[in-house]
Structure formats: structure tokens, C-alpha cells
Amino acid sequence: METEIKKTLEDIKPALRRHMGDIEFVRFENGVVYVKMLGMCHGCPLSEVTLKAGIEEILKSRVPEVTEVRALA
């Protein structure tokens, strides 16, 4: 399952990089994917929208075991 999550995040990275951002997988635990938002995404006011409405929805659609995505500081 971690492999599927990491592959999906790799698919998402080009879109983030176009805006000078990036994402790093930290861990998967009890249905929750923990990530670090990097580059311009770190601290951006819209990163929460990107995380929940974008990344989380894509991960949930591709990996049914994912219930939530949380960003770590």
C-alpha cells in the first residue's frame, strides 16, 4: 500500500513543482497519510486547500485504504 501511495504522490509532484512546491511522504498509519509540504507549498495559505481538495481526494480515489492526508510541520 505504501508503494501505491508513493507512486500517486510522484504523479502529483509535477503539478506542485510548477508552482515551486513539493511534497514528501512521511508515513502511513491507521488510514492517514502524513506528508511534509515543501518549497513554496510550505507555509502557503492555499496549501491546505491543495492538500485536502487535491492531494487527499486523489489519494483516496486511487488507494481506498486512505481516509485522510495530514501535513506535518
PQR file with spaces between the fields and no chain letter, atoms N, CA, C, O and H, PARSE charges and radii, in Angstrom:
ATOM       1  N    MET     1       0.822   -1.191    0.000 -0.4000 1.5000
ATOM       2  CA   MET     1       0.000    0.000    0.000 -0.0000 2.0000
ATOM       3  C    MET     1       0.868    1.259    0.000  0.5500 1.7000
ATOM       4  O    MET     1       0.557    2.228   -0.691 -0.5500 1.4000
ATOM       5  N    GLU     2       1.957    1.245    0.774 -0.4000 1.5000
ATOM       6  CA   GLU     2       2.852    2.402    0.791 -0.0000 2.0000
ATOM       7  C    GLU     2       3.396    2.691   -0.611  0.5500 1.7000
ATOM       8  O    GLU     2       3.578    3.847   -0.993 -0.5500 1.4000
ATOM       9  H    GLU     2       2.210    0.457    1.336  0.4000 1.0000
ATOM      10  N    THR     3       3.647    1.640   -1.354 -0.4000 1.5000
ATOM      11  CA   THR     3       4.150    1.803   -2.715 -0.0000 2.0000
ATOM      12  C    THR     3       3.133    2.529   -3.583  0.5500 1.7000
ATOM      13  O    THR     3       3.500    3.401   -4.370 -0.5500 1.4000
ATOM      14  H    THR     3       3.499    0.701   -1.044  0.4000 1.0000
ATOM      15  N    GLU     4       1.852    2.176   -3.446 -0.4000 1.5000
ATOM      16  CA   GLU     4       0.794    2.848   -4.204 -0.0000 2.0000
ATOM      17  C    GLU     4       0.691    4.318   -3.817  0.5500 1.7000
ATOM      18  O    GLU     4       0.512    5.184   -4.673 -0.5500 1.4000
ATOM      19  H    GLU     4       1.554    1.468   -2.806  0.4000 1.0000
ATOM      20  N    ILE     5       0.806    4.589   -2.521 -0.4000 1.5000
ATOM      21  CA   ILE     5       0.735    5.972   -2.032 -0.0000 2.0000
ATOM      22  C    ILE     5       1.901    6.784   -2.606  0.5500 1.7000
ATOM      23  O    ILE     5       1.709    7.885   -3.121 -0.5500 1.4000
ATOM      24  H    ILE     5       0.951    3.885   -1.826  0.4000 1.0000
ATOM      25  N    LYS     6       3.097    6.231   -2.510 -0.4000 1.5000
ATOM      26  CA   LYS     6       4.284    6.941   -3.013 -0.0000 2.0000
ATOM      27  C    LYS     6       4.199    7.170   -4.511  0.5500 1.7000
ATOM      28  O    LYS     6       4.580    8.237   -4.992 -0.5500 1.4000
ATOM      29  H    LYS     6       3.253    5.337   -2.091  0.4000 1.0000
ATOM      30  N    LYS     7       3.710    6.194   -5.255 -0.4000 1.5000
ATOM      31  CA   LYS     7       3.565    6.347   -6.700 -0.0000 2.0000
ATOM      32  C    LYS     7       2.569    7.456   -7.027  0.5500 1.7000
ATOM      33  O    LYS     7       2.805    8.266   -7.924 -0.5500 1.4000
ATOM      34  H    LYS     7       3.400    5.327   -4.864  0.4000 1.0000
ATOM      35  N    THR     8       1.464    7.489   -6.300 -0.4000 1.5000
ATOM      36  CA   THR     8       0.461    8.534   -6.516 -0.0000 2.0000
ATOM      37  C    THR     8       1.044    9.910   -6.209  0.5500 1.7000
ATOM      38  O    THR     8       0.803   10.866   -6.945 -0.5500 1.4000
ATOM      39  H    THR     8       1.273    6.831   -5.571  0.4000 1.0000
ATOM      40  N    LEU     9       1.807   10.012   -5.130 -0.4000 1.5000
ATOM      41  CA   LEU     9       2.440   11.292   -4.799 -0.0000 2.0000
ATOM      42  C    LEU     9       3.428   11.699   -5.890  0.5500 1.7000
ATOM      43  O    LEU     9       3.536   12.882   -6.212 -0.5500 1.4000
ATOM      44  H    LEU     9       2.003    9.235   -4.531  0.4000 1.0000
ATOM      45  N    GLU    10       4.143   10.741   -6.456 -0.4000 1.5000
ATOM      46  CA   GLU    10       5.060   11.044   -7.565 -0.0000 2.0000
ATOM      47  C    GLU    10       4.298   11.599   -8.761  0.5500 1.7000
ATOM      48  O    GLU    10       4.779   12.494   -9.457 -0.5500 1.4000
ATOM      49  H    GLU    10       4.055    9.780   -6.194  0.4000 1.0000
ATOM      50  N    ASP    11       3.103   11.059   -8.993 -0.4000 1.5000
ATOM      51  CA   ASP    11       2.266   11.549  -10.096 -0.0000 2.0000
ATOM      52  C    ASP    11       1.800   12.986   -9.858  0.5500 1.7000
ATOM      53  O    ASP    11       1.588   13.737  -10.810 -0.5500 1.4000
ATOM      54  H    ASP    11       2.712   10.333   -8.428  0.4000 1.0000
ATOM      55  N    ILE    12       1.643   13.364   -8.595 -0.4000 1.5000
ATOM      56  CA   ILE    12       1.158   14.693   -8.219 -0.0000 2.0000
ATOM      57  C    ILE    12       2.286   15.732   -8.229  0.5500 1.7000
ATOM      58  O    ILE    12       2.038   16.911   -8.480 -0.5500 1.4000
ATOM      59  H    ILE    12       1.815   12.754   -7.822  0.4000 1.0000
ATOM      60  N    LYS    13       3.503   15.303   -7.961 -0.4000 1.5000
ATOM      61  CA   LYS    13       4.632   16.230   -7.798 -0.0000 2.0000
ATOM      62  C    LYS    13       4.843   17.207   -8.954  0.5500 1.7000
ATOM      63  O    LYS    13       5.130   18.375   -8.693 -0.5500 1.4000
ATOM      64  H    LYS    13       3.704   14.345   -7.757  0.4000 1.0000
ATOM      65  N    PRO    14       4.717   16.793  -10.213 -0.5600 1.5000
ATOM      66  CA   PRO    14       4.945   17.774  -11.294  0.2800 2.0000
ATOM      67  C    PRO    14       4.033   19.005  -11.200  0.5500 1.7000
ATOM      68  O    PRO    14       4.463   20.120  -11.498 -0.5500 1.4000
ATOM      69  N    ALA    15       2.799   18.806  -10.795 -0.4000 1.5000
ATOM      70  CA   ALA    15       1.880   19.947  -10.652 -0.0000 2.0000
ATOM      71  C    ALA    15       2.344   20.874   -9.530  0.5500 1.7000
ATOM      72  O    ALA    15       2.284   22.096   -9.668 -0.5500 1.4000
ATOM      73  H    ALA    15       2.450   17.901  -10.553  0.4000 1.0000
ATOM      74  N    LEU    16       2.799   20.304   -8.438 -0.4000 1.5000
ATOM      75  CA   LEU    16       3.296   21.121   -7.324 -0.0000 2.0000
ATOM      76  C    LEU    16       4.576   21.848   -7.715  0.5500 1.7000
ATOM      77  O    LEU    16       4.774   23.009   -7.357 -0.5500 1.4000
ATOM      78  H    LEU    16       2.848   19.312   -8.327  0.4000 1.0000
ATOM      79  N    ARG    17       5.432   21.165   -8.443 -0.4000 1.5000
ATOM      80  CA   ARG    17       6.721   21.758   -8.836 -0.0000 2.0000
ATOM      81  C    ARG    17       6.546   22.921   -9.805  0.5500 1.7000
ATOM      82  O    ARG    17       7.383   23.823   -9.852 -0.5500 1.4000
ATOM      83  H    ARG    17       5.271   20.222   -8.734  0.4000 1.0000
ATOM      84  N    ARG    18       5.461   22.903  -10.579 -0.4000 1.5000
ATOM      85  CA   ARG    18       5.199   24.039  -11.471 -0.0000 2.0000
ATOM      86  C    ARG    18       4.971   25.322  -10.672  0.5500 1.7000
ATOM      87  O    ARG    18       5.127   26.425  -11.196 -0.5500 1.4000
ATOM      88  H    ARG    18       4.781   22.171  -10.541  0.4000 1.0000
ATOM      89  N    HIS    19       4.603   25.168   -9.407 -0.4000 1.5000
ATOM      90  CA   HIS    19       4.372   26.320   -8.524 -0.0000 2.0000
ATOM      91  C    HIS    19       5.471   26.430   -7.471  0.5500 1.7000
ATOM      92  O    HIS    19       5.286   27.046   -6.420 -0.5500 1.4000
ATOM      93  H    HIS    19       4.476   24.272   -8.982  0.4000 1.0000
ATOM      94  N    MET    20       6.632   25.813   -7.777 -0.4000 1.5000
ATOM      95  CA   MET    20       7.813   25.855   -6.904 -0.0000 2.0000
ATOM      96  C    MET    20       7.595   25.129   -5.573  0.5500 1.7000
ATOM      97  O    MET    20       8.257   25.439   -4.583 -0.5500 1.4000
ATOM      98  H    MET    20       6.782   25.313   -8.631  0.4000 1.0000
ATOM      99  N    GLY    21       6.682   24.179   -5.548 -0.4000 1.5000
ATOM     100  CA   GLY    21       6.418   23.419   -4.337 -0.0000 2.0000
ATOM     101  C    GLY    21       6.786   21.958   -4.503  0.5500 1.7000
ATOM     102  O    GLY    21       7.227   21.529   -5.569 -0.5500 1.4000
ATOM     103  H    GLY    21       6.144   23.927   -6.352  0.4000 1.0000
ATOM     104  N    ASP    22       6.599   21.212   -3.448 -0.4000 1.5000
ATOM     105  CA   ASP    22       6.873   19.777   -3.474 -0.0000 2.0000
ATOM     106  C    ASP    22       6.180   19.135   -2.277  0.5500 1.7000
ATOM     107  O    ASP    22       5.644   19.821   -1.407 -0.5500 1.4000
ATOM     108  H    ASP    22       6.241   21.561   -2.582  0.4000 1.0000
ATOM     109  N    ILE    23       6.204   17.818   -2.251 -0.4000 1.5000
ATOM     110  CA   ILE    23       5.586   17.063   -1.167 -0.0000 2.0000
ATOM     111  C    ILE    23       6.473   15.867   -0.869  0.5500 1.7000
ATOM     112  O    ILE    23       7.073   15.281   -1.770 -0.5500 1.4000
ATOM     113  H    ILE    23       6.640   17.261   -2.957  0.4000 1.0000
ATOM     114  N    GLU    24       6.548   15.513    0.407 -0.4000 1.5000
ATOM     115  CA   GLU    24       7.358   14.375    0.829 -0.0000 2.0000
ATOM     116  C    GLU    24       6.512   13.434    1.675  0.5500 1.7000
ATOM     117  O    GLU    24       5.867   13.867    2.630 -0.5500 1.4000
ATOM     118  H    GLU    24       6.061   15.989    1.139  0.4000 1.0000
ATOM     119  N    PHE    25       6.511   12.153    1.332 -0.4000 1.5000
ATOM     120  CA   PHE    25       5.821   11.133    2.116 -0.0000 2.0000
ATOM     121  C    PHE    25       6.577   10.925    3.421  0.5500 1.7000
ATOM     122  O    PHE    25       7.801   10.796    3.413 -0.5500 1.4000
ATOM     123  H    PHE    25       7.036   11.801    0.556  0.4000 1.0000
ATOM     124  N    VAL    26       5.859   10.892    4.544 -0.4000 1.5000
ATOM     125  CA   VAL    26       6.475   10.636    5.843 -0.0000 2.0000
ATOM     126  C    VAL    26       6.096    9.243    6.333  0.5500 1.7000
ATOM     127  O    VAL    26       6.964    8.419    6.624 -0.5500 1.4000
ATOM     128  H    VAL    26       4.865   10.998    4.551  0.4000 1.0000
ATOM     129  N    ARG    27       4.771    8.983    6.423 -0.4000 1.5000
ATOM     130  CA   ARG    27       4.337    7.655    6.870 -0.0000 2.0000
ATOM     131  C    ARG    27       2.850    7.469    6.589  0.5500 1.7000
ATOM     132  O    ARG    27       2.125    8.425    6.313 -0.5500 1.4000
ATOM     133  H    ARG    27       4.066    9.651    6.186  0.4000 1.0000
ATOM     134  N    PHE    28       2.418    6.208    6.668 -0.4000 1.5000
ATOM     135  CA   PHE    28       1.014    5.844    6.546 -0.0000 2.0000
ATOM     136  C    PHE    28       0.646    5.086    7.806  0.5500 1.7000
ATOM     137  O    PHE    28       1.286    4.093    8.151 -0.5500 1.4000
ATOM     138  H    PHE    28       3.007    5.432    6.892  0.4000 1.0000
ATOM     139  N    GLU    29      -0.398    5.561    8.502 -0.4000 1.5000
ATOM     140  CA   GLU    29      -0.757    4.986    9.792 -0.0000 2.0000
ATOM     141  C    GLU    29      -2.267    5.085   10.013  0.5500 1.7000
ATOM     142  O    GLU    29      -2.829    6.180    9.993 -0.5500 1.4000
ATOM     143  H    GLU    29      -0.918    6.368    8.222  0.4000 1.0000
ATOM     144  N    ASN    30      -2.914    3.953   10.221 -0.4000 1.5000
ATOM     145  CA   ASN    30      -4.350    3.912   10.519 -0.0000 2.0000
ATOM     146  C    ASN    30      -5.193    4.691    9.504  0.5500 1.7000
ATOM     147  O    ASN    30      -6.107    5.422    9.885 -0.5500 1.4000
ATOM     148  H    ASN    30      -2.457    3.064   10.237  0.4000 1.0000
ATOM     149  N    GLY    31      -4.888    4.536    8.229 -0.4000 1.5000
ATOM     150  CA   GLY    31      -5.659    5.193    7.182 -0.0000 2.0000
ATOM     151  C    GLY    31      -5.224    6.612    6.865  0.5500 1.7000
ATOM     152  O    GLY    31      -5.720    7.215    5.913 -0.5500 1.4000
ATOM     153  H    GLY    31      -4.145    3.942    7.919  0.4000 1.0000
ATOM     154  N    VAL    32      -4.304    7.152    7.652 -0.4000 1.5000
ATOM     155  CA   VAL    32      -3.866    8.542    7.471 -0.0000 2.0000
ATOM     156  C    VAL    32      -2.478    8.585    6.829  0.5500 1.7000
ATOM     157  O    VAL    32      -1.543    7.930    7.290 -0.5500 1.4000
ATOM     158  H    VAL    32      -3.901    6.662    8.426  0.4000 1.0000
ATOM     159  N    VAL    33      -2.368    9.364    5.765 -0.4000 1.5000
ATOM     160  CA   VAL    33      -1.084    9.601    5.122 -0.0000 2.0000
ATOM     161  C    VAL    33      -0.526   10.900    5.692  0.5500 1.7000
ATOM     162  O    VAL    33      -1.181   11.941    5.648 -0.5500 1.4000
ATOM     163  H    VAL    33      -3.128    9.896    5.391  0.4000 1.0000
ATOM     164  N    TYR    34       0.679   10.829    6.224 -0.4000 1.5000
ATOM     165  CA   TYR    34       1.363   12.009    6.758 -0.0000 2.0000
ATOM     166  C    TYR    34       2.411   12.450    5.739  0.5500 1.7000
ATOM     167  O    TYR    34       3.216   11.644    5.273 -0.5500 1.4000
ATOM     168  H    TYR    34       1.212    9.983    6.260  0.4000 1.0000
ATOM     169  N    VAL    35       2.390   13.730    5.401 -0.4000 1.5000
ATOM     170  CA   VAL    35       3.304   14.284    4.410 -0.0000 2.0000
ATOM     171  C    VAL    35       3.906   15.578    4.934  0.5500 1.7000
ATOM     172  O    VAL    35       3.422   16.159    5.905 -0.5500 1.4000
ATOM     173  H    VAL    35       1.735   14.384    5.779  0.4000 1.0000
ATOM     174  N    LYS    36       4.968   16.017    4.276 -0.4000 1.5000
ATOM     175  CA   LYS    36       5.538   17.344    4.509 -0.0000 2.0000
ATOM     176  C    LYS    36       5.365   18.127    3.228  0.5500 1.7000
ATOM     177  O    LYS    36       5.701   17.645    2.146 -0.5500 1.4000
ATOM     178  H    LYS    36       5.361   15.545    3.487  0.4000 1.0000
ATOM     179  N    MET    37       4.844   19.328    3.347 -0.4000 1.5000
ATOM     180  CA   MET    37       4.734   20.232    2.220 -0.0000 2.0000
ATOM     181  C    MET    37       6.050   21.008    2.153  0.5500 1.7000
ATOM     182  O    MET    37       6.501   21.562    3.155 -0.5500 1.4000
ATOM     183  H    MET    37       4.572   19.719    4.226  0.4000 1.0000
ATOM     184  N    LEU    38       6.654   21.042    0.977 -0.4000 1.5000
ATOM     185  CA   LEU    38       7.975   21.635    0.820 -0.0000 2.0000
ATOM     186  C    LEU    38       7.961   22.782   -0.183  0.5500 1.7000
ATOM     187  O    LEU    38       6.973   23.004   -0.884 -0.5500 1.4000
ATOM     188  H    LEU    38       6.287   20.591    0.163  0.4000 1.0000
ATOM     189  N    GLY    39       9.064   23.498   -0.236 -0.4000 1.5000
ATOM     190  CA   GLY    39       9.194   24.609   -1.179 -0.0000 2.0000
ATOM     191  C    GLY    39       8.161   25.681   -0.897  0.5500 1.7000
ATOM     192  O    GLY    39       7.881   26.001    0.258 -0.5500 1.4000
ATOM     193  H    GLY    39       9.866   23.318    0.333  0.4000 1.0000
ATOM     194  N    MET    40       7.600   26.231   -1.957 -0.4000 1.5000
ATOM     195  CA   MET    40       6.621   27.304   -1.809 -0.0000 2.0000
ATOM     196  C    MET    40       5.312   26.805   -1.186  0.5500 1.7000
ATOM     197  O    MET    40       4.512   27.613   -0.715 -0.5500 1.4000
ATOM     198  H    MET    40       7.828   25.971   -2.896  0.4000 1.0000
ATOM     199  N    CYS    41       5.082   25.499   -1.177 -0.4000 1.5000
ATOM     200  CA   CYS    41       3.874   24.953   -0.550 -0.0000 2.0000
ATOM     201  C    CYS    41       3.937   25.073    0.973  0.5500 1.7000
ATOM     202  O    CYS    41       2.912   25.227    1.637 -0.5500 1.4000
ATOM     203  H    CYS    41       5.732   24.842   -1.560  0.4000 1.0000
ATOM     204  N    HIS    42       5.153   25.001    1.515 -0.4000 1.5000
ATOM     205  CA   HIS    42       5.317   25.096    2.965 -0.0000 2.0000
ATOM     206  C    HIS    42       4.968   26.513    3.416  0.5500 1.7000
ATOM     207  O    HIS    42       5.633   27.481    3.048 -0.5500 1.4000
ATOM     208  H    HIS    42       5.986   24.876    0.976  0.4000 1.0000
ATOM     209  N    GLY    43       3.926   26.608    4.212 -0.4000 1.5000
ATOM     210  CA   GLY    43       3.510   27.904    4.725 -0.0000 2.0000
ATOM     211  C    GLY    43       2.582   28.693    3.807  0.5500 1.7000
ATOM     212  O    GLY    43       2.113   29.767    4.184 -0.5500 1.4000
ATOM     213  H    GLY    43       3.386   25.821    4.511  0.4000 1.0000
ATOM     214  N    CYS    44       2.313   28.185    2.621 -0.4000 1.5000
ATOM     215  CA   CYS    44       1.411   28.881    1.706 -0.0000 2.0000
ATOM     216  C    CYS    44      -0.018   28.803    2.234  0.5500 1.7000
ATOM     217  O    CYS    44      -0.454   27.733    2.657 -0.5500 1.4000
ATOM     218  H    CYS    44       2.694   27.313    2.314  0.4000 1.0000
ATOM     219  N    PRO    45      -0.760   29.916    2.219 -0.5600 1.5000
ATOM     220  CA   PRO    45      -2.139   29.895    2.716  0.2800 2.0000
ATOM     221  C    PRO    45      -3.052   28.937    1.942  0.5500 1.7000
ATOM     222  O    PRO    45      -4.050   28.466    2.487 -0.5500 1.4000
ATOM     223  N    LEU    46      -2.722   28.647    0.688 -0.4000 1.5000
ATOM     224  CA   LEU    46      -3.556   27.748   -0.114 -0.0000 2.0000
ATOM     225  C    LEU    46      -3.131   26.284   -0.009  0.5500 1.7000
ATOM     226  O    LEU    46      -3.773   25.413   -0.595 -0.5500 1.4000
ATOM     227  H    LEU    46      -1.911   29.030    0.246  0.4000 1.0000
ATOM     228  N    SER    47      -2.064   26.007    0.727 -0.4000 1.5000
ATOM     229  CA   SER    47      -1.580   24.625    0.797 -0.0000 2.0000
ATOM     230  C    SER    47      -2.602   23.688    1.443  0.5500 1.7000
ATOM     231  O    SER    47      -2.649   22.507    1.100 -0.5500 1.4000
ATOM     232  H    SER    47      -1.542   26.714    1.203  0.4000 1.0000
ATOM     233  N    GLU    48      -3.406   24.184    2.356 -0.4000 1.5000
ATOM     234  CA   GLU    48      -4.437   23.350    2.983 -0.0000 2.0000
ATOM     235  C    GLU    48      -5.507   22.953    1.965  0.5500 1.7000
ATOM     236  O    GLU    48      -6.008   21.828    1.982 -0.5500 1.4000
ATOM     237  H    GLU    48      -3.367   25.144    2.634  0.4000 1.0000
ATOM     238  N    VAL    49      -5.847   23.882    1.086 -0.4000 1.5000
ATOM     239  CA   VAL    49      -6.807   23.581    0.023 -0.0000 2.0000
ATOM     240  C    VAL    49      -6.201   22.555   -0.939  0.5500 1.7000
ATOM     241  O    VAL    49      -6.859   21.592   -1.330 -0.5500 1.4000
ATOM     242  H    VAL    49      -5.440   24.796    1.072  0.4000 1.0000
ATOM     243  N    THR    50      -4.951   22.773   -1.309 -0.4000 1.5000
ATOM     244  CA   THR    50      -4.251   21.828   -2.186 -0.0000 2.0000
ATOM     245  C    THR    50      -4.208   20.451   -1.545  0.5500 1.7000
ATOM     246  O    THR    50      -4.432   19.437   -2.206 -0.5500 1.4000
ATOM     247  H    THR    50      -4.416   23.556   -0.992  0.4000 1.0000
ATOM     248  N    LEU    51      -3.919   20.427   -0.254 -0.4000 1.5000
ATOM     249  CA   LEU    51      -3.801   19.158    0.465 -0.0000 2.0000
ATOM     250  C    LEU    51      -5.131   18.417    0.528  0.5500 1.7000
ATOM     251  O    LEU    51      -5.192   17.231    0.204 -0.5500 1.4000
ATOM     252  H    LEU    51      -3.736   21.250    0.283  0.4000 1.0000
ATOM     253  N    LYS    52      -6.191   19.098    0.937 -0.4000 1.5000
ATOM     254  CA   LYS    52      -7.480   18.441    1.167 -0.0000 2.0000
ATOM     255  C    LYS    52      -8.297   18.237   -0.112  0.5500 1.7000
ATOM     256  O    LYS    52      -8.821   17.147   -0.347 -0.5500 1.4000
ATOM     257  H    LYS    52      -6.141   20.061    1.200  0.4000 1.0000
ATOM     258  N    ALA    53      -8.406   19.274   -0.933 -0.4000 1.5000
ATOM     259  CA   ALA    53      -9.260   19.178   -2.116 -0.0000 2.0000
ATOM     260  C    ALA    53      -8.534   18.546   -3.300  0.5500 1.7000
ATOM     261  O    ALA    53      -9.170   18.076   -4.243 -0.5500 1.4000
ATOM     262  H    ALA    53      -7.981   20.159   -0.742  0.4000 1.0000
ATOM     263  N    GLY    54      -7.215   18.536   -3.252 -0.4000 1.5000
ATOM     264  CA   GLY    54      -6.444   17.970   -4.350 -0.0000 2.0000
ATOM     265  C    GLY    54      -5.803   16.649   -3.983  0.5500 1.7000
ATOM     266  O    GLY    54      -6.261   15.585   -4.397 -0.5500 1.4000
ATOM     267  H    GLY    54      -6.698   18.918   -2.486  0.4000 1.0000
ATOM     268  N    ILE    55      -4.752   16.726   -3.211 -0.4000 1.5000
ATOM     269  CA   ILE    55      -3.942   15.549   -2.890 -0.0000 2.0000
ATOM     270  C    ILE    55      -4.749   14.479   -2.169  0.5500 1.7000
ATOM     271  O    ILE    55      -4.697   13.309   -2.549 -0.5500 1.4000
ATOM     272  H    ILE    55      -4.379   17.591   -2.874  0.4000 1.0000
ATOM     273  N    GLU    56      -5.492   14.858   -1.135 -0.4000 1.5000
ATOM     274  CA   GLU    56      -6.273   13.873   -0.380 -0.0000 2.0000
ATOM     275  C    GLU    56      -7.306   13.175   -1.269  0.5500 1.7000
ATOM     276  O    GLU    56      -7.463   11.956   -1.205 -0.5500 1.4000
ATOM     277  H    GLU    56      -5.533   15.808   -0.826  0.4000 1.0000
ATOM     278  N    GLU    57      -8.000   13.944   -2.087 -0.4000 1.5000
ATOM     279  CA   GLU    57      -9.030   13.353   -2.950 -0.0000 2.0000
ATOM     280  C    GLU    57      -8.422   12.387   -3.972  0.5500 1.7000
ATOM     281  O    GLU    57      -8.987   11.328   -4.241 -0.5500 1.4000
ATOM     282  H    GLU    57      -7.873   14.934   -2.139  0.4000 1.0000
ATOM     283  N    ILE    58      -7.279   12.754   -4.535 -0.4000 1.5000
ATOM     284  CA   ILE    58      -6.611   11.870   -5.496 -0.0000 2.0000
ATOM     285  C    ILE    58      -6.163   10.584   -4.801  0.5500 1.7000
ATOM     286  O    ILE    58      -6.382    9.486   -5.313 -0.5500 1.4000
ATOM     287  H    ILE    58      -6.819   13.615   -4.317  0.4000 1.0000
ATOM     288  N    LEU    59      -5.539   10.727   -3.638 -0.4000 1.5000
ATOM     289  CA   LEU    59      -5.078    9.534   -2.914 -0.0000 2.0000
ATOM     290  C    LEU    59      -6.242    8.624   -2.524  0.5500 1.7000
ATOM     291  O    LEU    59      -6.158    7.405   -2.674 -0.5500 1.4000
ATOM     292  H    LEU    59      -5.361   11.619   -3.222  0.4000 1.0000
ATOM     293  N    LYS    60      -7.320    9.212   -2.027 -0.4000 1.5000
ATOM     294  CA   LYS    60      -8.482    8.405   -1.630 -0.0000 2.0000
ATOM     295  C    LYS    60      -9.099    7.677   -2.823  0.5500 1.7000
ATOM     296  O    LYS    60      -9.596    6.561   -2.677 -0.5500 1.4000
ATOM     297  H    LYS    60      -7.389   10.202   -1.906  0.4000 1.0000
ATOM     298  N    SER    61      -9.071    8.293   -3.985 -0.4000 1.5000
ATOM     299  CA   SER    61      -9.657    7.652   -5.163 -0.0000 2.0000
ATOM     300  C    SER    61      -8.771    6.513   -5.688  0.5500 1.7000
ATOM     301  O    SER    61      -9.275    5.543   -6.254 -0.5500 1.4000
ATOM     302  H    SER    61      -8.667    9.201   -4.103  0.4000 1.0000
ATOM     303  N    ARG    62      -7.467    6.634   -5.499 -0.4000 1.5000
ATOM     304  CA   ARG    62      -6.546    5.611   -6.013 -0.0000 2.0000
ATOM     305  C    ARG    62      -6.185    4.538   -4.999  0.5500 1.7000
ATOM     306  O    ARG    62      -5.885    3.403   -5.367 -0.5500 1.4000
ATOM     307  H    ARG    62      -7.058    7.422   -5.039  0.4000 1.0000
ATOM     308  N    VAL    63      -6.214    4.902   -3.714 -0.4000 1.5000
ATOM     309  CA   VAL    63      -5.852    3.961   -2.653 -0.0000 2.0000
ATOM     310  C    VAL    63      -6.987    3.977   -1.627  0.5500 1.7000
ATOM     311  O    VAL    63      -6.990    4.817   -0.727 -0.5500 1.4000
ATOM     312  H    VAL    63      -6.458    5.824   -3.414  0.4000 1.0000
ATOM     313  N    PRO    64      -7.946    3.063   -1.752 -0.5600 1.5000
ATOM     314  CA   PRO    64      -9.147    3.088   -0.907  0.2800 2.0000
ATOM     315  C    PRO    64      -8.878    3.030    0.600  0.5500 1.7000
ATOM     316  O    PRO    64      -9.718    3.453    1.395 -0.5500 1.4000
ATOM     317  N    GLU    65      -7.724    2.514    0.993 -0.4000 1.5000
ATOM     318  CA   GLU    65      -7.397    2.433    2.427 -0.0000 2.0000
ATOM     319  C    GLU    65      -7.078    3.796    3.034  0.5500 1.7000
ATOM     320  O    GLU    65      -7.081    3.949    4.255 -0.5500 1.4000
ATOM     321  H    GLU    65      -7.042    2.171    0.348  0.4000 1.0000
ATOM     322  N    VAL    66      -6.804    4.782    2.187 -0.4000 1.5000
ATOM     323  CA   VAL    66      -6.500    6.136    2.669 -0.0000 2.0000
ATOM     324  C    VAL    66      -7.802    6.829    3.045  0.5500 1.7000
ATOM     325  O    VAL    66      -8.738    6.904    2.249 -0.5500 1.4000
ATOM     326  H    VAL    66      -6.802    4.657    1.195  0.4000 1.0000
ATOM     327  N    THR    67      -7.844    7.338    4.284 -0.4000 1.5000
ATOM     328  CA   THR    67      -9.031    8.056    4.758 -0.0000 2.0000
ATOM     329  C    THR    67      -8.792    9.552    4.917  0.5500 1.7000
ATOM     330  O    THR    67      -9.732   10.346    4.926 -0.5500 1.4000
ATOM     331  H    THR    67      -7.084    7.278    4.931  0.4000 1.0000
ATOM     332  N    GLU    68      -7.515    9.926    5.043 -0.4000 1.5000
ATOM     333  CA   GLU    68      -7.181   11.332    5.288 -0.0000 2.0000
ATOM     334  C    GLU    68      -5.712   11.565    4.957  0.5500 1.7000
ATOM     335  O    GLU    68      -4.905   10.636    4.983 -0.5500 1.4000
ATOM     336  H    GLU    68      -6.751    9.281    5.036  0.4000 1.0000
ATOM     337  N    VAL    69      -5.374   12.814    4.646 -0.4000 1.5000
ATOM     338  CA   VAL    69      -3.980   13.230    4.454 -0.0000 2.0000
ATOM     339  C    VAL    69      -3.732   14.413    5.381  0.5500 1.7000
ATOM     340  O    VAL    69      -4.507   15.368    5.416 -0.5500 1.4000
ATOM     341  H    VAL    69      -6.029   13.569    4.625  0.4000 1.0000
ATOM     342  N    ARG    70      -2.638   14.331    6.128 -0.4000 1.5000
ATOM     343  CA   ARG    70      -2.282   15.412    7.068 -0.0000 2.0000
ATOM     344  C    ARG    70      -0.865   15.880    6.790  0.5500 1.7000
ATOM     345  O    ARG    70       0.031   15.074    6.535 -0.5500 1.4000
ATOM     346  H    ARG    70      -2.008   13.555    6.100  0.4000 1.0000
ATOM     347  N    ALA    71      -0.675   17.176    6.841 -0.4000 1.5000
ATOM     348  CA   ALA    71       0.659   17.756    6.654 -0.0000 2.0000
ATOM     349  C    ALA    71       1.313   17.948    8.020  0.5500 1.7000
ATOM     350  O    ALA    71       0.688   18.444    8.957 -0.5500 1.4000
ATOM     351  H    ALA    71      -1.402   17.830    7.048  0.4000 1.0000
ATOM     352  N    LEU    72       2.556   17.557    8.115 -0.4000 1.5000
ATOM     353  CA   LEU    72       3.347   17.779    9.310 -0.0000 2.0000
ATOM     354  C    LEU    72       4.194   19.033    9.100  0.5500 1.7000
ATOM     355  O    LEU    72       4.591   19.351    7.978 -0.5500 1.4000
ATOM     356  H    LEU    72       3.064   17.154    7.353  0.4000 1.0000
ATOM     357  N    ALA    73       4.459   19.727   10.182 -0.4000 1.5000
ATOM     358  CA   ALA    73       5.263   20.956   10.085 -0.0000 2.0000
ATOM     359  C    ALA    73       6.714   20.649    9.838  0.5500 1.7000
ATOM     360  O    ALA    73       7.529   21.566    9.730 -0.5500 1.4000
ATOM     361  H    ALA    73       4.137   19.469   11.093  0.4000 1.0000
